[in-house]
Amino acid sequence: MPQPACQYLRTKAFYIPALRSETTLMEASPSAHYWCLRTMSVVGPDDTPVNPDECKTDRTCFETVEILLS
């Protein structure tokens, strides 16, 4: 079962309709730059880097959201 995405994780592809998919925030891309909406930075509120590999349910700042793709 895939890991849920954090509602605060973002990357530019999330805002491009042609690239937006359920994996945009769930699978890391080596060419993507990720940021946290809570800090507007590449580190989260817990001072840990943000990306799909790091933003997991065990982080205190993680909040699950169902991504609406339409």
PyMOL Python script that loads the backbone (N, CA, C, O; Angstrom):
from pymol import cmd

cmd.read_pdbstr("""\
ATOM      1  N   MET A   1       0.847  -1.183   0.000  1.00  0.00           N
ATOM      2  CA  MET A   1       0.000   0.000   0.000  1.00  0.00           C
ATOM      3  C   MET A   1       0.888   1.240   0.000  1.00  0.00           C
ATOM      4  O   MET A   1       1.829   1.320   0.790  1.00  0.00           O
ATOM      5  N   PRO A   2       0.605   2.213  -0.876  1.00  0.00           N
ATOM      6  CA  PRO A   2       1.450   3.408  -0.953  1.00  0.00           C
ATOM      7  C   PRO A   2       1.321   4.285   0.292  1.00  0.00           C
ATOM      8  O   PRO A   2       0.275   4.345   0.937  1.00  0.00           O
ATOM      9  N   GLN A   3       2.405   4.948   0.594  1.00  0.00           N
ATOM     10  CA  GLN A   3       2.460   5.901   1.709  1.00  0.00           C
ATOM     11  C   GLN A   3       1.618   7.124   1.346  1.00  0.00           C
ATOM     12  O   GLN A   3       1.708   7.598   0.214  1.00  0.00           O
ATOM     13  N   PRO A   4       0.806   7.651   2.258  1.00  0.00           N
ATOM     14  CA  PRO A   4       0.044   8.862   1.947  1.00  0.00           C
ATOM     15  C   PRO A   4       0.952  10.077   1.810  1.00  0.00           C
ATOM     16  O   PRO A   4       2.062  10.103   2.340  1.00  0.00           O
ATOM     17  N   ALA A   5       0.466  11.069   1.099  1.00  0.00           N
ATOM     18  CA  ALA A   5       1.228  12.306   0.904  1.00  0.00           C
ATOM     19  C   ALA A   5       0.878  13.296   2.007  1.00  0.00           C
ATOM     20  O   ALA A   5      -0.247  13.316   2.505  1.00  0.00           O
ATOM     21  N   CYS A   6       1.852  14.114   2.379  1.00  0.00           N
ATOM     22  CA  CYS A   6       1.619  15.175   3.350  1.00  0.00           C
ATOM     23  C   CYS A   6       0.969  16.360   2.644  1.00  0.00           C
ATOM     24  O   CYS A   6       1.367  16.721   1.537  1.00  0.00           O
ATOM     25  N   GLN A   7      -0.018  16.958   3.277  1.00  0.00           N
ATOM     26  CA  GLN A   7      -0.723  18.072   2.649  1.00  0.00           C
ATOM     27  C   GLN A   7       0.132  19.319   2.509  1.00  0.00           C
ATOM     28  O   GLN A   7      -0.247  20.237   1.782  1.00  0.00           O
ATOM     29  N   TYR A   8       1.270  19.380   3.180  1.00  0.00           N
ATOM     30  CA  TYR A   8       2.132  20.563   3.112  1.00  0.00           C
ATOM     31  C   TYR A   8       3.284  20.426   2.118  1.00  0.00           C
ATOM     32  O   TYR A   8       3.974  21.409   1.847  1.00  0.00           O
ATOM     33  N   LEU A   9       3.505  19.246   1.577  1.00  0.00           N
ATOM     34  CA  LEU A   9       4.589  19.022   0.616  1.00  0.00           C
ATOM     35  C   LEU A   9       4.173  19.524  -0.757  1.00  0.00           C
ATOM     36  O   LEU A   9       3.070  19.237  -1.223  1.00  0.00           O
ATOM     37  N   ARG A  10       5.054  20.271  -1.401  1.00  0.00           N
ATOM     38  CA  ARG A  10       4.767  20.782  -2.743  1.00  0.00           C
ATOM     39  C   ARG A  10       5.995  20.710  -3.631  1.00  0.00           C
ATOM     40  O   ARG A  10       7.134  20.703  -3.165  1.00  0.00           O
ATOM     41  N   THR A  11       5.724  20.658  -4.923  1.00  0.00           N
ATOM     42  CA  THR A  11       6.712  20.760  -5.969  1.00  0.00           C
ATOM     43  C   THR A  11       6.036  21.457  -7.144  1.00  0.00           C
ATOM     44  O   THR A  11       4.808  21.461  -7.233  1.00  0.00           O
ATOM     45  N   LYS A  12       6.801  22.033  -8.026  1.00  0.00           N
ATOM     46  CA  LYS A  12       6.237  22.770  -9.156  1.00  0.00           C
ATOM     47  C   LYS A  12       5.271  21.909  -9.980  1.00  0.00           C
ATOM     48  O   LYS A  12       4.256  22.411 -10.462  1.00  0.00           O
ATOM     49  N   ALA A  13       5.579  20.626 -10.144  1.00  0.00           N
ATOM     50  CA  ALA A  13       4.738  19.735 -10.940  1.00  0.00           C
ATOM     51  C   ALA A  13       3.316  19.628 -10.389  1.00  0.00           C
ATOM     52  O   ALA A  13       2.385  19.339 -11.140  1.00  0.00           O
ATOM     53  N   PHE A  14       3.142  19.855  -9.099  1.00  0.00           N
ATOM     54  CA  PHE A  14       1.813  19.802  -8.486  1.00  0.00           C
ATOM     55  C   PHE A  14       0.876  20.832  -9.106  1.00  0.00           C
ATOM     56  O   PHE A  14      -0.337  20.623  -9.140  1.00  0.00           O
ATOM     57  N   TYR A  15       1.421  21.936  -9.595  1.00  0.00           N
ATOM     58  CA  TYR A  15       0.615  23.028 -10.141  1.00  0.00           C
ATOM     59  C   TYR A  15       0.481  22.995 -11.666  1.00  0.00           C
ATOM     60  O   TYR A  15      -0.152  23.882 -12.239  1.00  0.00           O
ATOM     61  N   ILE A  16       1.053  22.007 -12.325  1.00  0.00           N
ATOM     62  CA  ILE A  16       0.971  21.873 -13.776  1.00  0.00           C
ATOM     63  C   ILE A  16      -0.012  20.743 -14.090  1.00  0.00           C
ATOM     64  O   ILE A  16       0.305  19.574 -13.871  1.00  0.00           O
ATOM     65  N   PRO A  17      -1.194  21.076 -14.596  1.00  0.00           N
ATOM     66  CA  PRO A  17      -2.224  20.051 -14.801  1.00  0.00           C
ATOM     67  C   PRO A  17      -1.751  18.831 -15.591  1.00  0.00           C
ATOM     68  O   PRO A  17      -2.150  17.712 -15.270  1.00  0.00           O
ATOM     69  N   ALA A  18      -0.931  19.008 -16.591  1.00  0.00           N
ATOM     70  CA  ALA A  18      -0.469  17.875 -17.407  1.00  0.00           C
ATOM     71  C   ALA A  18       0.458  16.940 -16.630  1.00  0.00           C
ATOM     72  O   ALA A  18       0.575  15.765 -16.978  1.00  0.00           O
ATOM     73  N   LEU A  19       1.107  17.435 -15.599  1.00  0.00           N
ATOM     74  CA  LEU A  19       2.035  16.623 -14.807  1.00  0.00           C
ATOM     75  C   LEU A  19       1.438  16.138 -13.497  1.00  0.00           C
ATOM     76  O   LEU A  19       1.980  15.237 -12.856  1.00  0.00           O
ATOM     77  N   ARG A  20       0.335  16.727 -13.104  1.00  0.00           N
ATOM     78  CA  ARG A  20      -0.269  16.401 -11.816  1.00  0.00           C
ATOM     79  C   ARG A  20      -0.873  15.010 -11.855  1.00  0.00           C
ATOM     80  O   ARG A  20      -1.721  14.710 -12.695  1.00  0.00           O
ATOM     81  N   SER A  21      -0.427  14.164 -10.937  1.00  0.00           N
ATOM     82  CA  SER A  21      -0.958  12.815 -10.820  1.00  0.00           C
ATOM     83  C   SER A  21      -0.864  12.402  -9.363  1.00  0.00           C
ATOM     84  O   SER A  21      -0.317  13.131  -8.536  1.00  0.00           O
ATOM     85  N   GLU A  22      -1.397  11.239  -9.055  1.00  0.00           N
ATOM     86  CA  GLU A  22      -1.366  10.797  -7.662  1.00  0.00           C
ATOM     87  C   GLU A  22       0.052  10.551  -7.165  1.00  0.00           C
ATOM     88  O   GLU A  22       0.278  10.501  -5.956  1.00  0.00           O
ATOM     89  N   THR A  23       1.004  10.397  -8.067  1.00  0.00           N
ATOM     90  CA  THR A  23       2.383  10.149  -7.643  1.00  0.00           C
ATOM     91  C   THR A  23       3.231  11.416  -7.540  1.00  0.00           C
ATOM     92  O   THR A  23       4.378  11.345  -7.099  1.00  0.00           O
ATOM     93  N   THR A  24       2.695  12.575  -7.936  1.00  0.00           N
ATOM     94  CA  THR A  24       3.464  13.822  -7.924  1.00  0.00           C
ATOM     95  C   THR A  24       4.095  14.094  -6.567  1.00  0.00           C
ATOM     96  O   THR A  24       5.252  14.508  -6.491  1.00  0.00           O
ATOM     97  N   LEU A  25       3.345  13.863  -5.500  1.00  0.00           N
ATOM     98  CA  LEU A  25       3.854  14.135  -4.155  1.00  0.00           C
ATOM     99  C   LEU A  25       4.176  12.870  -3.372  1.00  0.00           C
ATOM    100  O   LEU A  25       4.511  12.933  -2.190  1.00  0.00           O
ATOM    101  N   MET A  26       4.074  11.720  -4.034  1.00  0.00           N
ATOM    102  CA  MET A  26       4.306  10.463  -3.337  1.00  0.00           C
ATOM    103  C   MET A  26       5.591   9.761  -3.777  1.00  0.00           C
ATOM    104  O   MET A  26       6.120   8.927  -3.042  1.00  0.00           O
ATOM    105  N   GLU A  27       6.092  10.088  -4.958  1.00  0.00           N
ATOM    106  CA  GLU A  27       7.323   9.469  -5.460  1.00  0.00           C
ATOM    107  C   GLU A  27       8.329  10.562  -5.761  1.00  0.00           C
ATOM    108  O   GLU A  27       8.038  11.506  -6.497  1.00  0.00           O
ATOM    109  N   ALA A  28       9.512  10.429  -5.189  1.00  0.00           N
ATOM    110  CA  ALA A  28      10.558  11.434  -5.379  1.00  0.00           C
ATOM    111  C   ALA A  28      11.058  11.438  -6.819  1.00  0.00           C
ATOM    112  O   ALA A  28      11.201  10.390  -7.449  1.00  0.00           O
ATOM    113  N   SER A  29      11.315  12.616  -7.314  1.00  0.00           N
ATOM    114  CA  SER A  29      11.889  12.793  -8.639  1.00  0.00           C
ATOM    115  C   SER A  29      13.239  13.483  -8.473  1.00  0.00           C
ATOM    116  O   SER A  29      13.326  14.491  -7.772  1.00  0.00           O
ATOM    117  N   PRO A  30      14.289  12.967  -9.097  1.00  0.00           N
ATOM    118  CA  PRO A  30      15.606  13.592  -8.937  1.00  0.00           C
ATOM    119  C   PRO A  30      15.685  14.998  -9.527  1.00  0.00           C
ATOM    120  O   PRO A  30      16.581  15.765  -9.176  1.00  0.00           O
ATOM    121  N   SER A  31      14.766  15.341 -10.410  1.00  0.00           N
ATOM    122  CA  SER A  31      14.799  16.668 -11.026  1.00  0.00           C
ATOM    123  C   SER A  31      13.849  17.663 -10.358  1.00  0.00           C
ATOM    124  O   SER A  31      13.831  18.840 -10.720  1.00  0.00           O
ATOM    125  N   ALA A  32      13.068  17.203  -9.394  1.00  0.00           N
ATOM    126  CA  ALA A  32      12.089  18.077  -8.734  1.00  0.00           C
ATOM    127  C   ALA A  32      12.700  18.787  -7.528  1.00  0.00           C
ATOM    128  O   ALA A  32      13.610  18.276  -6.874  1.00  0.00           O
ATOM    129  N   HIS A  33      12.179  19.962  -7.260  1.00  0.00           N
ATOM    130  CA  HIS A  33      12.541  20.717  -6.061  1.00  0.00           C
ATOM    131  C   HIS A  33      11.297  20.768  -5.189  1.00  0.00           C
ATOM    132  O   HIS A  33      10.230  21.187  -5.638  1.00  0.00           O
ATOM    133  N   TYR A  34      11.440  20.340  -3.942  1.00  0.00           N
ATOM    134  CA  TYR A  34      10.306  20.265  -3.032  1.00  0.00           C
ATOM    135  C   TYR A  34      10.413  21.336  -1.961  1.00  0.00           C
ATOM    136  O   TYR A  34      11.510  21.750  -1.587  1.00  0.00           O
ATOM    137  N   TRP A  35       9.244  21.785  -1.466  1.00  0.00           N
ATOM    138  CA  TRP A  35       9.221  22.715  -0.348  1.00  0.00           C
ATOM    139  C   TRP A  35       8.019  22.392   0.527  1.00  0.00           C
ATOM    140  O   TRP A  35       7.100  21.681   0.121  1.00  0.00           O
ATOM    141  N   CYS A  36       8.052  22.932   1.733  1.00  0.00           N
ATOM    142  CA  CYS A  36       6.983  22.751   2.704  1.00  0.00           C
ATOM    143  C   CYS A  36       6.148  24.023   2.746  1.00  0.00           C
ATOM    144  O   CYS A  36       6.692  25.121   2.865  1.00  0.00           O
ATOM    145  N   LEU A  37       4.830  23.879   2.648  1.00  0.00           N
ATOM    146  CA  LEU A  37       3.950  25.044   2.697  1.00  0.00           C
ATOM    147  C   LEU A  37       3.927  25.703   4.079  1.00  0.00           C
ATOM    148  O   LEU A  37       3.602  26.884   4.198  1.00  0.00           O
ATOM    149  N   ARG A  38       4.267  24.955   5.104  1.00  0.00           N
ATOM    150  CA  ARG A  38       4.260  25.534   6.456  1.00  0.00           C
ATOM    151  C   ARG A  38       5.468  26.439   6.678  1.00  0.00           C
ATOM    152  O   ARG A  38       5.368  27.450   7.373  1.00  0.00           O
ATOM    153  N   THR A  39       6.608  26.081   6.090  1.00  0.00           N
ATOM    154  CA  THR A  39       7.822  26.876   6.297  1.00  0.00           C
ATOM    155  C   THR A  39       8.229  27.656   5.057  1.00  0.00           C
ATOM    156  O   THR A  39       9.066  28.555   5.130  1.00  0.00           O
ATOM    157  N   MET A  40       7.629  27.305   3.905  1.00  0.00           N
ATOM    158  CA  MET A  40       8.011  27.880   2.606  1.00  0.00           C
ATOM    159  C   MET A  40       9.520  27.721   2.386  1.00  0.00           C
ATOM    160  O   MET A  40      10.200  28.628   1.905  1.00  0.00           O
ATOM    161  N   SER A  41      10.008  26.555   2.749  1.00  0.00           N
ATOM    162  CA  SER A  41      11.437  26.255   2.712  1.00  0.00           C
ATOM    163  C   SER A  41      11.632  24.785   2.338  1.00  0.00           C
ATOM    164  O   SER A  41      10.668  24.024   2.247  1.00  0.00           O
ATOM    165  N   VAL A  42      12.875  24.403   2.127  1.00  0.00           N
ATOM    166  CA  VAL A  42      13.206  23.011   1.797  1.00  0.00           C
ATOM    167  C   VAL A  42      13.314  22.146   3.052  1.00  0.00           C
ATOM    168  O   VAL A  42      13.589  20.950   2.960  1.00  0.00           O
ATOM    169  N   VAL A  43      13.100  22.742   4.214  1.00  0.00           N
ATOM    170  CA  VAL A  43      13.048  21.985   5.469  1.00  0.00           C
ATOM    171  C   VAL A  43      11.690  22.209   6.118  1.00  0.00           C
ATOM    172  O   VAL A  43      11.095  23.278   5.988  1.00  0.00           O
ATOM    173  N   GLY A  44      11.213  21.198   6.811  1.00  0.00           N
ATOM    174  CA  GLY A  44       9.927  21.294   7.483  1.00  0.00           C
ATOM    175  C   GLY A  44      10.055  21.949   8.846  1.00  0.00           C
ATOM    176  O   GLY A  44      11.152  22.341   9.243  1.00  0.00           O
ATOM    177  N   PRO A  45       8.947  22.073   9.569  1.00  0.00           N
ATOM    178  CA  PRO A  45       8.950  22.672  10.896  1.00  0.00           C
ATOM    179  C   PRO A  45       9.827  21.911  11.893  1.00  0.00           C
ATOM    180  O   PRO A  45      10.223  22.454  12.924  1.00  0.00           O
ATOM    181  N   ASP A  46      10.122  20.660  11.577  1.00  0.00           N
ATOM    182  CA  ASP A  46      10.969  19.846  12.450  1.00  0.00           C
ATOM    183  C   ASP A  46      12.440  19.881  12.025  1.00  0.00           C
ATOM    184  O   ASP A  46      13.238  19.059  12.475  1.00  0.00           O
ATOM    185  N   ASP A  47      12.793  20.830  11.162  1.00  0.00           N
ATOM    186  CA  ASP A  47      14.172  21.030  10.675  1.00  0.00           C
ATOM    187  C   ASP A  47      14.739  19.831   9.918  1.00  0.00           C
ATOM    188  O   ASP A  47      15.949  19.605   9.925  1.00  0.00           O
ATOM    189  N   THR A  48      13.876  19.071   9.272  1.00  0.00           N
ATOM    190  CA  THR A  48      14.272  17.928   8.454  1.00  0.00           C
ATOM    191  C   THR A  48      13.922  18.246   7.001  1.00  0.00           C
ATOM    192  O   THR A  48      12.881  18.850   6.741  1.00  0.00           O
ATOM    193  N   PRO A  49      14.776  17.849   6.047  1.00  0.00           N
ATOM    194  CA  PRO A  49      14.494  18.114   4.628  1.00  0.00           C
ATOM    195  C   PRO A  49      13.139  17.552   4.204  1.00  0.00           C
ATOM    196  O   PRO A  49      12.667  16.551   4.743  1.00  0.00           O
ATOM    197  N   VAL A  50      12.528  18.215   3.230  1.00  0.00           N
ATOM    198  CA  VAL A  50      11.233  17.766   2.721  1.00  0.00           C
ATOM    199  C   VAL A  50      11.373  17.198   1.317  1.00  0.00           C
ATOM    200  O   VAL A  50      12.023  17.791   0.457  1.00  0.00           O
ATOM    201  N   ASN A  51      10.767  16.061   1.100  1.00  0.00           N
ATOM    202  CA  ASN A  51      10.636  15.388  -0.188  1.00  0.00           C
ATOM    203  C   ASN A  51       9.793  14.143   0.079  1.00  0.00           C
ATOM    204  O   ASN A  51       9.591  13.788   1.240  1.00  0.00           O
ATOM    205  N   PRO A  52       9.306  13.481  -0.940  1.00  0.00           N
ATOM    206  CA  PRO A  52       8.442  12.317  -0.709  1.00  0.00           C
ATOM    207  C   PRO A  52       9.101  11.201   0.104  1.00  0.00           C
ATOM    208  O   PRO A  52       8.409  10.461   0.803  1.00  0.00           O
ATOM    209  N   ASP A  53      10.424  11.072   0.022  1.00  0.00           N
ATOM    210  CA  ASP A  53      11.107  10.032   0.792  1.00  0.00           C
ATOM    211  C   ASP A  53      11.216  10.376   2.272  1.00  0.00           C
ATOM    212  O   ASP A  53      11.295   9.478   3.111  1.00  0.00           O
ATOM    213  N   GLU A  54      11.223  11.653   2.599  1.00  0.00           N
ATOM    214  CA  GLU A  54      11.377  12.106   3.985  1.00  0.00           C
ATOM    215  C   GLU A  54      10.045  12.420   4.661  1.00  0.00           C
ATOM    216  O   GLU A  54       9.914  12.227   5.870  1.00  0.00           O
ATOM    217  N   CYS A  55       9.070  12.891   3.921  1.00  0.00           N
ATOM    218  CA  CYS A  55       7.791  13.325   4.498  1.00  0.00           C
ATOM    219  C   CYS A  55       6.870  12.124   4.674  1.00  0.00           C
ATOM    220  O   CYS A  55       6.037  11.823   3.819  1.00  0.00           O
ATOM    221  N   LYS A  56       7.040  11.457   5.788  1.00  0.00           N
ATOM    222  CA  LYS A  56       6.280  10.242   6.094  1.00  0.00           C
ATOM    223  C   LYS A  56       5.442  10.456   7.347  1.00  0.00           C
ATOM    224  O   LYS A  56       5.602  11.453   8.050  1.00  0.00           O
ATOM    225  N   THR A  57       4.559   9.521   7.615  1.00  0.00           N
ATOM    226  CA  THR A  57       3.617   9.642   8.729  1.00  0.00           C
ATOM    227  C   THR A  57       4.285   9.710  10.092  1.00  0.00           C
ATOM    228  O   THR A  57       3.651  10.147  11.052  1.00  0.00           O
ATOM    229  N   ASP A  58       5.535   9.296  10.213  1.00  0.00           N
ATOM    230  CA  ASP A  58       6.198   9.325  11.521  1.00  0.00           C
ATOM    231  C   ASP A  58       6.733  10.711  11.903  1.00  0.00           C
ATOM    232  O   ASP A  58       7.212  10.895  13.022  1.00  0.00           O
ATOM    233  N   ARG A  59       6.659  11.678  10.998  1.00  0.00           N
ATOM    234  CA  ARG A  59       7.085  13.043  11.326  1.00  0.00           C
ATOM    235  C   ARG A  59       5.973  13.753  12.081  1.00  0.00           C
ATOM    236  O   ARG A  59       4.796  13.574  11.768  1.00  0.00           O
ATOM    237  N   THR A  60       6.332  14.550  13.060  1.00  0.00           N
ATOM    238  CA  THR A  60       5.338  15.237  13.881  1.00  0.00           C
ATOM    239  C   THR A  60       4.550  16.274  13.088  1.00  0.00           C
ATOM    240  O   THR A  60       3.420  16.594  13.457  1.00  0.00           O
ATOM    241  N   CYS A  61       5.111  16.800  12.022  1.00  0.00           N
ATOM    242  CA  CYS A  61       4.455  17.835  11.225  1.00  0.00           C
ATOM    243  C   CYS A  61       3.594  17.262  10.102  1.00  0.00           C
ATOM    244  O   CYS A  61       2.899  18.017   9.422  1.00  0.00           O
ATOM    245  N   PHE A  62       3.623  15.957   9.894  1.00  0.00           N
ATOM    246  CA  PHE A  62       2.900  15.309   8.803  1.00  0.00           C
ATOM    247  C   PHE A  62       1.392  15.368   9.017  1.00  0.00           C
ATOM    248  O   PHE A  62       0.895  15.072  10.103  1.00  0.00           O
ATOM    249  N   GLU A  63       0.675  15.754   7.968  1.00  0.00           N
ATOM    250  CA  GLU A  63      -0.784  15.702   7.962  1.00  0.00           C
ATOM    251  C   GLU A  63      -1.230  15.146   6.611  1.00  0.00           C
ATOM    252  O   GLU A  63      -0.910  15.695   5.557  1.00  0.00           O
ATOM    253  N   THR A  64      -1.963  14.062   6.668  1.00  0.00           N
ATOM    254  CA  THR A  64      -2.443  13.400   5.456  1.00  0.00           C
ATOM    255  C   THR A  64      -3.546  14.205   4.801  1.00  0.00           C
ATOM    256  O   THR A  64      -4.375  14.824   5.466  1.00  0.00           O
ATOM    257  N   VAL A  65      -3.532  14.178   3.485  1.00  0.00           N
ATOM    258  CA  VAL A  65      -4.609  14.805   2.717  1.00  0.00           C
ATOM    259  C   VAL A  65      -4.873  13.939   1.507  1.00  0.00           C
ATOM    260  O   VAL A  65      -3.964  13.327   0.947  1.00  0.00           O
ATOM    261  N   GLU A  66      -6.122  13.897   1.116  1.00  0.00           N
ATOM    262  CA  GLU A  66      -6.456  13.220  -0.135  1.00  0.00           C
ATOM    263  C   GLU A  66      -6.294  14.250  -1.234  1.00  0.00           C
ATOM    264  O   GLU A  66      -6.948  15.293  -1.214  1.00  0.00           O
ATOM    265  N   ILE A  67      -5.441  13.969  -2.174  1.00  0.00           N
ATOM    266  CA  ILE A  67      -5.152  14.899  -3.257  1.00  0.00           C
ATOM    267  C   ILE A  67      -6.259  14.811  -4.304  1.00  0.00           C
ATOM    268  O   ILE A  67      -6.540  13.736  -4.834  1.00  0.00           O
ATOM    269  N   LEU A  68      -6.874  15.933  -4.590  1.00  0.00           N
ATOM    270  CA  LEU A  68      -7.905  15.984  -5.614  1.00  0.00           C
ATOM    271  C   LEU A  68      -7.254  16.283  -6.943  1.00  0.00           C
ATOM    272  O   LEU A  68      -6.632  17.333  -7.105  1.00  0.00           O
ATOM    273  N   LEU A  69      -7.382  15.393  -7.886  1.00  0.00           N
ATOM    274  CA  LEU A  69      -6.682  15.526  -9.153  1.00  0.00           C
ATOM    275  C   LEU A  69      -7.541  16.125 -10.262  1.00  0.00           C
ATOM    276  O   LEU A  69      -7.054  16.321 -11.376  1.00  0.00           O
ATOM    277  N   SER A  70      -8.768  16.410  -9.990  1.00  0.00           N
ATOM    278  CA  SER A  70      -9.605  16.981 -11.048  1.00  0.00           C
ATOM    279  C   SER A  70      -9.660  18.482 -10.953  1.00  0.00           C
ATOM    280  O   SER A  70     -10.320  19.128 -11.765  1.00  0.00           O
TER     281      SER A  70
END
""", "prot")
cmd.dss("prot")
cmd.show_as("cartoon", "prot")
cmd.util.cbc("prot")
cmd.orient("prot")
